[in-house]
Amino acid sequence: MNRLLNTVRPYAWGSTTAIPALLGTEPTGEPQAELWMGAHPGAPSRVDRGAGPVPLDTLIDADPTAELGDATVKRFGPRLPFLLKVLAAGAPLSVQVHPDLDQARAGYADEEARGIPLDAPERNYKDANHKPEMLVALSPFDGLCGFRRPTEAADLIDALGVGPLAPYADILRAHPEDRALREVLAAVLGADPAAMADTVHAATEAATRLAETPGTPYAADYAAYAKAARSFPGDRGVVAAMLLNHVTLQPGEALYLGAGIPHAYLDGLGVEIMANSDNVLRCGLTPKHIDVPELLRIVRFEADGPAVLRPEAGPDGEEVYAAPIDEFRLSRYVLAPGADPRTLDRDAPQILLCTAGQARLRTGDGAALTLGRGQSCWIPAGEHTELTGEGTVFRATVAA
């Protein structure tokens, strides 16, 4: 059991205050977007076992079986298969999708064969892995997730009263759902950027006005799209975003985002867990490369409401966020003073993150560690650990 020393990633969309508030540090005035906990080579956590801080990926490479457990190594190879984060969005992230495992393997092999450098702006596949992810809100959290019903999207677009958008609404009403959504997304992303910018500006003004008009249907949705447009003025992704469901998570609620589901995080603080991958295809709200043909191949054009998840309580008080994925399992404990210790034995690696109050950990050999708000620790596979305290602790591991 070891305390983790973690890196904050300063992406431009990050909040300047949310992560400092969690960690109890002074804001620097610069964006602090993500706190990474894990062994991703881009920013591995560090562990000090008496000889100074060592990157977690280096420790795992030195003895994968001791750190990850034999079963985890056999299933996923000699690397930690998940990455845990605290994500603090102060501005919208790009609308994006992730490939499934077969698509990632094929796409990575193709780009490698064509000699596209890993750091090339047009590179889609940075690795051969998929990137399912889950986000649990720590504050009210705004996001976009999955396609609206096309007729609902048509009503929302028509109400803006912006003439150049009318043909999109007509398509959304005229065709079966999957065809309608595909045609409109392709048309929006294939439009001339300069001409589309004027349309987006008009749509932004209309959305801002409707968001402030009492009794307007979709008022909260218009407010979310207008906010995104202010961060990316004239971006055609604003119109693409109007095809998606707007959702506000309350603290403790979650979203699971599987392959091919378009999504974007807009505002809020949350705990995020994902398979260890950097594969992202963007749809808009970004200055980065958009590969429209590949995007259209990966997106699942299925209309459905966002499935908001709530944790399922187990007999020992562990609340599990169920997800159809093997690489990670996320749960939380809400600890009460004086309660019996929770036993966290597991033949798999674990990361614990305290998000409120204080957590106390003790191993079978008597070692003890206290985690305060924003602190985390690494538990190697097979280590007997007991948890007590008063507060909230998230537990990340692999599925059984």
Secondary structure, DSSP 8 states (H G I E B T S, - for coil): -EE-B-EEE--TTB-SSHHHHHHT----SS---EEEES--TTS--EEESSSSEEEHHHHHHH-HHHHH-HHHHHHH-SS--EEEEEEEESS---EEE---HHHHHHHHHHHHHTT--TT-TT---SSS----EEEEESS-EEEEEEE--HHHHHHHHHTTT-GGGHHHHHHHHHS-HHHHHHHHHHHHHHS-HHHHHHHHHHHHHHHHHHHTSTT-TTHHHHHHHHHHHHHSTT-THHHHHTTEEEEEE-TT-EEEE-TT--EEEEEEEEEEEEES----EEEESSSS---HHHHHHH----B----EE--EE-TTS-EEE--S-SS-EEEEEEE-TT---EE---SS-EEEEEEEEEEEEEETTS-EEEEETT-EEEE-TT--EEEEEEEEEEEEE---
